[in-house]
Amino acid sequence: MAKKNSYMFTNKQHTQKGIMSTILGVISLVTLAYAVLMSYFKSGDIPRQYGAAAMLVMIFAFAGILLGVVSKSEKDKFYLFSYLGIALNVLALAVISIILYAGAYA
């Protein structure tokens, strides 16, 4: 039997807010990884700018979660970037929470 070629054409697109949420998640995780890595290389003696960067990571992560949730509510769209953005931003918030917890009780 010959295999039937079947294509499904659709006019669905990825949500722009979901893509922006994913970008914010990537930026948050990269910035956080850089701050942690530089703190490790300087043996914990870090400038205040790394703390400010961590604060911006929290703001970006909250904004990314909000964008991901809003983009998930759009109808007839692909939601890959919405889910990915929410996951990356929750991961960034979890890492920040672990760092703050370790700093408070270590």
NUBAMI-810420 format. One record per residue: residue in three letters; x, y, z of N, C-alpha, C in turn. Coordinates in Angstrom, 2 decimals. Layout:
REM residues N
REC   domar       n.u       n.v       n.w      ca.u      ca.v      ca.w       c.u       c.v       c.w
REC     ALA         X         Y         Z         X         Y         Z         X         Y         Z
...
This chain:
REM residues 106
REC   domar       n.u       n.v       n.w      ca.u      ca.v      ca.w       c.u       c.v       c.w
REC     MET      0.83     -1.18      0.00      0.00      0.00      0.00      0.88      1.25      0.00
REC     ALA      0.47      2.18     -0.75      1.19      3.44     -0.82      0.79      4.31      0.37
REC     LYS      1.76      4.99      0.90      1.50      5.88      2.03      0.85      7.15      1.53
REC     LYS     -0.23      7.50      2.15     -0.95      8.70      1.74     -0.31      9.92      2.39
REC     ASN      0.04     10.88      1.56      0.58     12.13      2.10     -0.58     12.98      2.58
REC     SER     -0.56     13.28      3.83     -1.63     14.12      4.35     -1.00     15.30      5.08
REC     TYR     -1.39     16.46      4.67     -0.92     17.68      5.27     -2.11     18.40      5.88
REC     MET     -1.83     19.03      6.99     -2.88     19.81      7.62     -2.43     21.26      7.62
REC     PHE     -3.15     22.06      6.91     -2.83     23.48      6.85     -3.66     24.21      7.88
REC     THR     -3.05     25.14      8.55     -3.74     25.90      9.58     -3.25     27.33      9.56
REC     ASN     -4.04     28.20     10.09     -3.62     29.60     10.19     -3.25     29.97     11.61
REC     LYS     -3.01     28.95     12.45     -2.58     29.21     13.82     -1.17     29.78     13.82
REC     GLN     -0.92     30.63     14.79      0.42     31.19     14.98      0.79     31.08     16.44
REC     HIS      2.07     31.22     16.72      2.51     31.29     18.10      2.16     32.68     18.64
REC     THR      1.84     32.73     19.91      1.47     34.01     20.51      2.72     34.86     20.73
REC     GLN      2.61     36.14     20.44      3.74     37.04     20.64      4.06     37.20     22.12
REC     LYS      3.05     37.21     22.95      3.28     37.33     24.38      3.95     36.08     24.93
REC     GLY      3.63     34.93     24.37      4.29     33.69     24.77      5.76     33.68     24.39
REC     ILE      6.06     34.19     23.20      7.45     34.29     22.77      8.21     35.27     23.67
REC     MET      7.58     36.39     24.00      8.22     37.36     24.90      8.43     36.78     26.29
REC     SER      7.49     35.98     26.74      7.63     35.31     28.03      8.82     34.36     28.03
REC     THR      8.98     33.63     26.94     10.13     32.72     26.82     11.44     33.49     26.79
REC     ILE     11.47     34.60     26.07     12.68     35.43     26.01     13.03     35.97     27.39
REC     LEU     12.02     36.44     28.13     12.28     36.93     29.48     12.78     35.81     30.40
REC     GLY     12.26     34.61     30.21     12.74     33.47     31.00     14.19     33.13     30.72
REC     VAL     14.55     33.16     29.45     15.94     32.87     29.07     16.87     33.96     29.61
REC     ILE     16.46     35.22     29.46     17.27     36.33     29.98     17.43     36.20     31.49
REC     SER     16.37     35.85     32.18     16.43     35.70     33.63     17.39     34.60     34.04
REC     LEU     17.29     33.46     33.39     18.16     32.34     33.77     19.61     32.60     33.42
REC     VAL     19.87     33.23     32.29     21.26     33.54     31.90     21.86     34.56     32.86
REC     THR     21.10     35.58     33.20     21.59     36.60     34.13     21.86     36.00     35.50
REC     LEU     20.96     35.15     35.95     21.12     34.50     37.25     22.33     33.57     37.25
REC     ALA     22.51     32.82     36.19     23.67     31.92     36.09     24.97     32.72     36.08
REC     TYR     24.97     33.85     35.37     26.17     34.69     35.34     26.48     35.24     36.73
REC     ALA     25.48     35.71     37.44     25.70     36.27     38.78     26.21     35.21     39.74
REC     VAL     25.65     34.01     39.68     26.09     32.94     40.56     27.51     32.50     40.21
REC     LEU     27.79     32.40     38.92     29.13     31.99     38.49     30.19     33.01     38.89
REC     MET     29.91     34.29     38.69     30.88     35.32     39.07     31.03     35.41     40.58
REC     SER     29.97     35.16     41.31     30.06     35.12     42.77     30.94     33.95     43.23
REC     TYR     30.84     32.83     42.55     31.67     31.68     42.88     33.15     31.98     42.61
REC     PHE     33.43     32.61     41.46     34.82     32.91     41.13     35.42     33.96     42.05
REC     LYS     34.61     34.83     42.61     35.11     35.86     43.52     34.99     35.44     44.98
REC     SER     34.73     34.17     45.22     34.63     33.59     46.56     33.60     34.28     47.44
REC     GLY     32.51     34.69     46.86     31.43     35.29     47.62     31.57     36.77     47.86
REC     ASP     32.69     37.37     47.50     32.89     38.81     47.67     32.42     39.51     46.40
REC     ILE     31.15     39.84     46.37     30.55     40.35     45.14     30.11     41.79     45.31
REC     PRO     30.07     42.55     44.23     29.55     43.92     44.30     28.04     43.94     44.39
REC     ARG     27.50     45.08     44.71     26.05     45.23     44.88     25.30     45.08     43.57
REC     GLN     25.97     45.25     42.46     25.31     45.14     41.16     24.73     43.75     40.93
REC     TYR     25.34     42.72     41.50     24.82     41.36     41.34     23.50     41.21     42.09
REC     GLY     23.37     41.87     43.21     22.10     41.87     43.93     21.02     42.60     43.15
REC     ALA     21.41     43.70     42.51     20.46     44.43     41.67     20.05     43.58     40.46
REC     ALA     20.99     42.84     39.93     20.67     41.94     38.81     19.69     40.86     39.25
REC     ALA     19.87     40.34     40.46     18.95     39.34     40.98     17.56     39.93     41.18
REC     MET     17.50     41.19     41.59     16.20     41.85     41.74     15.53     42.01     40.37
REC     LEU     16.30     42.38     39.36     15.75     42.48     38.01     15.30     41.12     37.49
REC     VAL     16.01     40.07     37.85     15.61     38.72     37.46     14.24     38.41     38.04
REC     MET     14.01     38.79     39.29     12.70     38.55     39.90     11.61     39.33     39.17
REC     ILE     11.88     40.57     38.83     10.89     41.39     38.11     10.62     40.79     36.73
REC     PHE     11.68     40.41     36.01     11.51     39.80     34.70     10.73     38.49     34.80
REC     ALA     11.02     37.70     35.84     10.34     36.41     35.98      8.85     36.61     36.26
REC     PHE      8.51     37.55     37.13      7.09     37.81     37.39      6.39     38.32     36.13
REC     ALA      7.06     39.21     35.40      6.48     39.71     34.15      6.34     38.59     33.12
REC     GLY      7.31     37.70     33.06      7.26     36.58     32.13      6.14     35.61     32.46
REC     ILE      5.93     35.35     33.75      4.82     34.48     34.14      3.50     35.13     33.76
REC     LEU      3.37     36.41     34.03      2.14     37.12     33.68      1.90     37.09     32.17
REC     LEU      2.93     37.33     31.37      2.78     37.28     29.92      2.42     35.87     29.45
REC     GLY      3.02     34.87     30.05      2.72     33.49     29.67      1.28     33.11     29.96
REC     VAL      0.78     33.52     31.11     -0.60     33.21     31.47     -1.57     33.97     30.57
REC     VAL     -1.27     35.24     30.28     -2.14     36.02     29.40     -2.12     35.43     27.99
REC     SER     -0.96     35.02     27.51     -0.89     34.45     26.16     -1.58     33.11     26.08
REC     LYS     -1.65     32.38     27.19     -2.34     31.09     27.20     -3.84     31.27     27.03
REC     SER     -4.36     32.43     27.37     -5.80     32.65     27.27     -6.24     33.05     25.86
REC     GLU     -5.30     33.28     24.94     -5.67     33.61     23.56     -6.21     32.37     22.87
REC     LYS     -7.21     32.56     22.05     -7.87     31.44     21.37     -7.23     31.16     20.01
REC     ASP     -7.27     29.88     19.63     -6.83     29.41     18.32     -5.38     29.78     18.01
REC     LYS     -4.49     29.52     18.96     -3.06     29.79     18.82     -2.29     28.54     19.24
REC     PHE     -1.02     28.52     18.90     -0.12     27.50     19.43      0.38     27.99     20.79
REC     TYR      0.50     27.07     21.75      0.83     27.46     23.12      2.20     26.95     23.58
REC     LEU      3.04     26.52     22.67      4.36     26.00     23.06      5.17     27.05     23.81
REC     PHE      5.27     28.24     23.26      6.07     29.28     23.90      5.42     29.79     25.18
REC     SER      4.11     29.71     25.27      3.43     30.10     26.50      3.84     29.17     27.64
REC     TYR      3.75     27.86     27.39      4.13     26.89     28.41      5.62     26.96     28.73
REC     LEU      6.44     27.10     27.70      7.88     27.17     27.89      8.27     28.42     28.69
REC     GLY      7.64     29.55     28.37      7.92     30.79     29.10      7.51     30.70     30.55
REC     ILE      6.34     30.12     30.82      5.91     29.96     32.21      6.88     29.06     32.96
REC     ALA      7.30     27.96     32.35      8.21     27.02     33.01      9.57     27.67     33.28
REC     LEU     10.12     28.39     32.32     11.43     29.02     32.52     11.38     30.08     33.61
REC     ASN     10.30     30.86     33.63     10.19     31.92     34.62      9.93     31.37     36.02
REC     VAL      9.17     30.30     36.12      8.98     29.66     37.43     10.30     29.06     37.90
REC     LEU     11.07     28.50     36.99     12.39     27.98     37.34     13.30     29.08     37.85
REC     ALA     13.28     30.24     37.19     14.10     31.37     37.64     13.68     31.83     39.04
REC     LEU     12.38     31.89     39.29     11.92     32.27     40.63     12.29     31.22     41.67
REC     ALA     12.25     29.96     41.28     12.63     28.90     42.22     14.11     28.99     42.57
REC     VAL     14.96     29.27     41.59     16.40     29.40     41.85     16.68     30.61     42.75
REC     ILE     16.01     31.72     42.47     16.17     32.91     43.32     15.72     32.60     44.75
REC     SER     14.63     31.87     44.89     14.12     31.52     46.22     15.11     30.64     46.97
REC     ILE     15.70     29.68     46.26     16.69     28.79     46.89     17.91     29.60     47.32
REC     ILE     18.36     30.52     46.49     19.51     31.35     46.84     19.21     32.21     48.05
REC     LEU     18.04     32.81     48.10     17.67     33.64     49.25     17.52     32.81     50.51
REC     TYR     16.94     31.62     50.39     16.79     30.73     51.54     18.17     30.30     52.05
REC     ALA     19.06     29.92     51.14     20.41     29.48     51.54     21.18     30.63     52.18
REC     GLY     20.97     31.85     51.68     21.67     33.00     52.25     21.15     33.37     53.62
REC     ALA     19.88     33.14     53.86     19.30     33.49     55.16     19.62     32.47     56.24
REC     TYR     19.75     31.21     55.88     19.93     30.15     56.88     21.28     29.45     56.80
REC     ALA     22.21     29.98     56.04     23.52     29.34     55.94     24.52     30.01     56.85
